[in-house]
């Protein structure tokens, strides 16, 4: 497969997953504002912190009001990680490989982009909830269409790598923001407000129902962190995503299990092994924020190695 084609399929899936994740935590924050007492100040700045683009937001918008944050994360054409910009980039990547992907995939990406492009940024909160819900459903529909209509060859596996690396990164970021930034005061730890916010975190990862069905009746920080980081069977946990990305990389390279043949496979194997054997007690003891920051750094390094291994132009020796 041409590296240009693999690159486009990888980023097509990564951008759609990014748009879905942005929609998730903005929508959950909207619902959280309705559940929390009026005495608790609304917090929108942590959502921008999740993206790592707070300085850019401050330079362009100044104050972190709900209107400014929603506009920035959802509809800002000049911000490359907004929902609209992500879908525009996904559409352009899909256009460049139309001869490789299925026609159903192209139609879904195109419809998805046009829906967001035509959405009104000034609609009431109830309308925004419906908008974000449709963004999530459209992303799920694209993933289902891709699985059902595209041959599960190298191209499909490149899409899987992009989707799961993006998902792992965003799951770790929203957990980090809740633990390290979001709680208004240490006096709220262990209170109803604290529990509502941890519940909102689970909902932002579509994990609340599965968390309950696992038999975890109490919502505690340790159990939530363990579920979102180390649950091997939940498709949005960091460990599940790393396992799936590693499996697809090995399928692309044809590498037998248990060995590595390039720096990408080695880095993925190291992170997967670390997640296999670490316990939540060890993570908490080391510092949850520090561990999450470590995981994000490792995921960024793996993303860079994907580009170096498969997409970067190499001189002919």
TORVEX-808309 format. One record per atom (N, C-alpha, C): x, y, z; residue in three letters. Coordinates in steps of 0.05 Angstrom, whole numbers, plus 5000, padded with zeros to 4 digits. Layout:
% TORVEX-808309
XYZALA...
//
This chain:
% TORVEX-808309
501749765000UNK500050005000UNK501850255000UNK501050454984UNK502550704984UNK502350845011UNK504650965019UNK504651105045UNK502651335045UNK502251465022UNK500351685020UNK497551585027UNK496851355016UNK494151245021UNK493851165051UNK495851025061UNK495750945089UNK495551185108UNK497051395102UNK497051635118UNK494151755118UNK492951765095UNK490251885093UNK488151725108UNK488351465106UNK486351295121UNK486851315151UNK489351325159UNK490051355188UNK488851615198UNK489251845184UNK488352095194UNK485352135190UNK484252005170UNK481252015167UNK479951915192UNK480851685202UNK479751565226UNK480451725251UNK482851825252UNK483751975276UNK482152235279UNK481652375257UNK480152625258UNK477252575266UNK476052365256UNK473252305263UNK473052235293UNK474952075302UNK474952005331UNK475352255348UNK477052435339UNK477552685354UNK475052855355UNK473652875333UNK471153035333UNK469052915352UNK468952645353UNK467052515371UNK467752565400UNK470352555407UNK471252595434UNK470752875443UNK471253075426UNK470653355433UNK467653385439UNK465953265422UNK463053275426UNK462253155453UNK463652935460UNK463052795485UNK463452975510UNK465853095512UNK466253235538UNK464953505538UNK464353625515UNK462853875515UNK459953825523UNK458753615512UNK456053545518UNK455653465547UNK457553305558UNK457353225586UNK457553465604UNK459353655597UNK459553895614UNK456954055613UNK455654065591UNK453054205589UNK451054075608UNK450953805608UNK449153665626UNK449953695655UNK452553715660UNK453653735687UNK452754005700UNK452654215683UNK451854475693UNK448954465703UNK447254295691UNK444454275699UNK444154115725UNK446053935731UNK445953755754UNK447153885779UNK449154055776UNK450554165799UNK448954395811UNK449254435837UNK447854665850UNK448854935838UNK447055125839UNK447755395828UNK450055525843UNK450655435867UNK452855555883UNK455555465872UNK455655245857UNK458155155846UNK458755305820UNK461055435817UNK461555585793UNK461855405768UNK460755505746UNK461055355721UNK464055355712UNK464955125703UNK467755095695UNK467855005666UNK468755185649UNK469055125620UNK471955115612UNK473655255627UNK476555255619UNK477854985619UNK477154805638UNK478454535637UNK477954385611UNK475754445597UNK475254315571UNK477354395551UNK478054645551UNK480154745533UNK482854625541UNK483254605568UNK485754485577UNK486054195568UNK483854055565UNK483953775555UNK485253765528UNK484753965511UNK485853965484UNK488754055483UNK489754185505UNK492454285505UNK492754545490UNK490554685484UNK490654925468UNK489555175483UNK490055175510UNK488955395526UNK490155665518UNK492755675512UNK493955935505UNK492856045480UNK492255875460UNK491055965435UNK488256065440UNK486655925457UNK483956015464UNK484056285477UNK485756325497UNK485956575512UNK486656805493UNK488456755474UNK489356965456UNK486957045438UNK485256865430UNK483156925411UNK480557005425UNK479856885447UNK477256935459UNK477357075486UNK479557055501UNK479757175527UNK478357015548UNK475957085556UNK474556955578UNK473456685571UNK473356505591UNK472456225586UNK469456195592UNK467856335577UNK464956305580UNK463956065564UNK461555975570UNK460555735556UNK460355795526UNK459456035519UNK459156095490UNK461856095476UNK463856205489UNK466556215476UNK467755945473UNK467555775494UNK468755515494UNK467355335473UNK464655345473UNK463155185453UNK463755265425UNK463955525420UNK464655625393UNK467455535385UNK469355555404UNK472155485398UNK472355185392UNK471155015409UNK471554725406UNK469754605385UNK467654735378UNK465754615359UNK465754735331UNK465755005329UNK465255125303UNK467455315292UNK469655345307UNK471755525299UNK473355405275UNK473055525252UNK474455425228UNK477455465229UNK478355665245UNK481255725246UNK482655545267UNK481155415284UNK482355235304UNK482354955293UNK484754835289UNK484954585275UNK483754345289UNK483154365315UNK482054145330UNK479054175337UNK477754375326UNK474854395330UNK473454175315UNK470954115323UNK469453905309UNK469253965280UNK468654205272UNK468354275244UNK470954245229UNK473254335240UNK475854315227UNK476654025224UNK476153865245UNK476853575244UNK475353435221UNK472753505219UNK471153365198UNK471853465170UNK472653725168UNK473553825142UNK476153675134UNK477953635154UNK480453495148UNK479853195141UNK477953075156UNK477252795151UNK476152765123UNK474452955115UNK473252945088UNK475352975066UNK477253145070UNK479353175050UNK481152925048UNK481652795071UNK483152545070UNK481552325056UNK478952325062UNK477252125049UNK477052175018UNK476952425010UNK476852494982UNK479352394967UNK481652414981UNK484152334968UNK484552034964UNK482851874978UNK483051584976UNK480351464969UNK478751604953UNK476151504946UNK476251234931UNK478451194916UNK478750944901UNK479450714920UNK480150764945UNK480950554964UNK478650494983UNK477350694994UNK475150655013UNK472550594998UNK470550505013UNK468050435000UNK466450694995UNK464550674976UNK462850914970UNK461150984994UNK460350775010UNK458750835034UNK460350995055UNK462950935057UNK464651085075UNK464751375067UNK465251425041UNK465451695031UNK462751845036UNK460551715030UNK457951855034UNK457451925063UNK458251745081UNK457951805110UNK459652035119UNK462152035110UNK463952265118UNK462852525106UNK462052515082UNK460952765069UNK458452865083UNK456652685089UNK454152765103UNK454852865131UNK456652745144UNK457552815171UNK458553105171UNK460353165152UNK461553435150UNK459453635143UNK457653585125UNK455553775117UNK453653835140UNK453053625156UNK451253665179UNK452553865198UNK455153825205UNK456454015224UNK456854285211UNK457454295186UNK457854555172UNK455354725173UNK453054595170UNK450454735168UNK449254795196UNK450454685217UNK449354715244UNK449755005253UNK447755105268UNK447855385278UNK449255395305UNK451455545308UNK452855555333UNK451355715355UNK449255865347UNK447856025367UNK445255905377UNK444955635374UNK442455505382UNK442355475412UNK439955435424UNK439655395453UNK440955145462UNK441255125489UNK442654895501UNK441454625493UNK438754615492UNK437354365485UNK438154285457UNK438354485439UNK439154425411UNK441954335410UNK443754445427UNK446554365427UNK446854075436UNK445253995456UNK445353715465UNK444653525442UNK442553595427UNK441853425404UNK444053425383UNK445353655379UNK447453675359UNK449853495367UNK450753515392UNK452953345401UNK452353055401UNK449852985407UNK449052705406UNK449152595378UNK448352765358UNK448452675330UNK451352655321UNK453152825331UNK455952795324UNK457052525333UNK456352455358UNK457252195368UNK456151955352UNK453551975346UNK452251765331UNK453351745302UNK454051975290UNK455151975263UNK457951845263UNK459451895284UNK462051765286UNK461851465289UNK459951375305UNK459451095308UNK458550965282UNK456851115267UNK455851015242UNK458150985222UNK460051175222UNK462351155204UNK464050905211UNK464550865237UNK466150635245UNK464750375237UNK462050365240UNK460650125232UNK460650075202UNK460250295187UNK460250275158UNK463050185148UNK465150295160UNK467850215153UNK468349915158UNK467449825182UNK467849535189UNK466249355170UNK463949455161UNK462149275146UNK462649285116UNK463949495106UNK464149525077UNK466949545066UNK469049555083UNK471749575074UNK473249315081UNK474749215061UNK476348975066UNK478249015089UNK478348825107UNK480048845131UNK482948785124UNK484048955107UNK486848925098UNK488649135112UNK490949195100UNK492749395111UNK491349665116UNK489749755097UNK488450015099UNK486550025123UNK485049815127UNK483149805150UNK484749805176UNK486949665177UNK488549665202UNK489849935207UNK490650085187UNK491650355191UNK489450525203UNK486950495194UNK484750635206UNK484350565235UNK484650315242UNK484350225270UNK486550345287UNK488950355277UNK491150475293UNK490550765299UNK489650915279UNK489051195283UNK486751235303UNK484651075300UNK482351105318UNK483051045347UNK484550825352UNK485050745379UNK487150915393UNK489151005378UNK491151185390UNK489851445398UNK488051555382UNK486651805388UNK484851755412UNK483451535413UNK481651485435UNK483151445462UNK485351305461UNK486951275486UNK487951535496UNK488851705478UNK489851975486UNK487652135499UNK485252145487UNK483152305498UNK482052195524UNK481851935527UNK480951825552UNK482851895575UNK485451885570UNK487351955591UNK487152255597UNK486652425578UNK486552715582UNK484052795598UNK481752685592UNK479352765607UNK479552665636UNK480852435641UNK481252335668UNK483152515683UNK485252605670UNK487252785682UNK485953055689UNK484353165672UNK483053415677UNK481253395701UNK479653185703UNK477853155726UNK479453135752UNK481452965752UNK482952915777UNK484553155786UNK485753295766UNK487853485773UNK486753775774UNK484553825759UNK483654105755UNK480754155763UNK478953975757UNK476154045756UNK474854105783UNK475653955804UNK474253985829UNK474654265840UNK472454415846UNK472654695855UNK474354735880UNK474154545899UNK475554575924UNK476054305937UNK478154285953UNK478654035966UNK476453965986UNK474954165995UNK472754106013UNK470553946000UNK470453935973UNK468453785959UNK469153495955UNK471653415962UNK472453135958UNK470752955975UNK469552745961UNK467952555975UNK465052645979UNK464352885970UNK461552985972UNK459952905948UNK457352975949UNK455552925927UNK456553055901UNK457653305904UNK458653445881UNK460953295868UNK462653185885UNK464953025874UNK463852785859UNK461852645871UNK460752405858UNK459352475831UNK457952695831UNK456652785806UNK458752825784UNK460952945791UNK463053005771UNK464452755761UNK464952555779UNK466052305770UNK464052155753UNK461452175759UNK459452055743UNK459452175715UNK459752445714UNK459852585688UNK462252495672UNK464452445686UNK466852345672UNK466352075659UNK465051895674UNK464451635663UNK462551665638UNK460651845640UNK458751885618UNK460251995594UNK462252165598UNK463652285575UNK465152075560UNK465751845572UNK467051625558UNK465051395552UNK462451455554UNK460351245551UNK460951005568UNK461951055592UNK462850835609UNK461050795634UNK459050975638UNK457550965663UNK455950705666UNK454550625645UNK452950385647UNK454750135649UNK456850125634UNK458649885636UNK460049875663UNK460650105674UNK461850115701UNK459949995721UNK457350075719UNK455349965738UNK454949665734UNK454849585708UNK454349305702UNK456649125709UNK458949235715UNK461249085724UNK460949015754UNK458849125766UNK458449075795UNK459649285813UNK460449505801UNK461649725817UNK459449915825UNK458249885848UNK455950035856UNK456650315866UNK458950345878UNK459850605888UNK461650735867UNK461450995864UNK463251135846UNK465451265862UNK467851145861UNK470151245875UNK472351315855UNK474051505861UNK476151585842UNK477951345834UNK478651175854UNK480450955848UNK479150755828UNK476550695832UNK475250505815UNK474750615787UNK474050875786UNK473651005760UNK476251005744UNK478351085757UNK480951095744UNK481850815734UNK481350615751UNK482150345743UNK480450255719UNK477850315719UNK476150235697UNK477050365671UNK477550625671UNK478250765647UNK481150725637UNK482850635655UNK485650585648UNK486150285642UNK485150105659UNK486149835659UNK484049625652UNK481549705646UNK479549505639UNK480049395611UNK480849145609UNK481649025584UNK479348985564UNK476948975574UNK474648905557UNK472949145550UNK473449375561UNK471849615555UNK473149765532UNK471749815510UNK473049915485UNK474050205486UNK473550355508UNK474650625510UNK476750655531UNK477450425544UNK479650445564UNK482350465550UNK484250585564UNK486950625552UNK488150355545UNK487950155563UNK489149895558UNK487949755534UNK485349765531UNK483949635508UNK484949765483UNK485050035482UNK485850175458UNK488750115450UNK490550095470UNK493350035464UNK493549745453UNK492049555465UNK492049285455UNK491149265426UNK489049415419UNK487949405392UNK489849535372UNK491049755380UNK493049895363UNK495449715358UNK496449585379UNK498749405375UNK498049175357UNK495649065360UNK494748835344UNK494748915314UNK493749155308UNK493549235280UNK496349295269UNK498149415285UNK500849465275UNK502249205269UNK501848995285UNK503148735280UNK501948605255UNK499348645250UNK498048545226UNK499148685201UNK499648945203UNK500649095180UNK503448995173UNK505148965193UNK507948885189UNK508348585185UNK506348425193UNK506648135191UNK508648025211UNK508948165234UNK510848085254UNK509647875272UNK511047655277UNK510047455296UNK509747565324UNK507747475339UNK507447575367UNK509847515384UNK510447695402UNK512547645421UNK515247765414UNK515447865389UNK517947995382UNK517348275370UNK519448435365UNK519048695352UNK521248725331UNK520548875310UNK522348905287UNK522949205281UNK521549385295UNK522049675291UNK521449825316UNK522250075318UNK521850235343UNK518850265350UNK517050275330UNK514250305336UNK513250065351UNK513849825341UNK512949575354UNK514049565382UNK516549645385UNK517849635412UNK516449825431UNK515850075423UNK514550265440UNK511750175448UNK510250075428UNK507549975434UNK507649735453UNK509549555449UNK509749325466UNK510549405495UNK512249595498UNK513049695524UNK510649815539UNK509149985525UNK506850105538UNK504749895545UNK504249715526UNK502249505531UNK503049335555UNK505649255557UNK506549095579UNK506349255605UNK506949505605UNK506749675629UNK503849675639UNK501949705620UNK499149705628UNK498149425637UNK499349215626UNK498648945633UNK499248885662UNK501448995672UNK502448905699UNK502249115721UNK501649365714UNK501349565734UNK498649535748UNK498449615773UNK495949615788UNK495049895794UNK492549935799UNK491550205805UNK492750305831UNK493450125850UNK494750215874UNK497450335868UNK498950215850UNK501550325843UNK501250585828UNK499150615812UNK498750865798UNK498051085817UNK496351035836UNK495551245856UNK497951315873UNK499551115881UNK501851165898UNK503851335884UNK504251295858UNK506151455842UNK505051725836UNK502351755838UNK501052005830UNK499551975805UNK496851985806UNK495251945782UNK495852145760UNK496152395768UNK496752595748UNK499452535734UNK501452465750UNK504152405739UNK504052165720UNK502451955728UNK502251715711UNK500751785685UNK498651935687UNK497152015663UNK498852185644UNK500452365656UNK502252525640UNK504352345626UNK505252145640UNK507151955629UNK505851795606UNK503351705609UNK501951555588UNK501551735563UNK500851985568UNK500452165545UNK503052215530UNK505252245544UNK507852285531UNK508552035515UNK507951795526UNK508551545511UNK506751525486UNK504251595489UNK502451585466UNK503251785444UNK504152015452UNK505152215432UNK507652105418UNK509351975433UNK511751855421UNK511051635401UNK509051465409UNK508051255391UNK506851375366UNK505351585368UNK504151715345UNK506351815326UNK508451935337UNK510752025321UNK512051795307UNK512351575321UNK513651345309UNK511951215287UNK509251235289UNK507551145267UNK508251305241UNK508451565244UNK509251725221UNK511951665210UNK513951625228UNK516651565220UNK516851295207UNK515351105217UNK515550825207UNK514150785180UNK511750905177UNK510050845154UNK509751075134UNK509951325143UNK509151545125UNK511351725116UNK513551735132UNK515651935127UNK517251845102UNK518052045085UNK519651995062UNK522551935071UNK523651715062UNK526351645070UNK528251665045UNK530651765050UNK532551785027UNK533251505017UNK533751484991UNK534551234978UNK537551214981UNK538450994994UNK541250954999UNK542550814975UNK
//
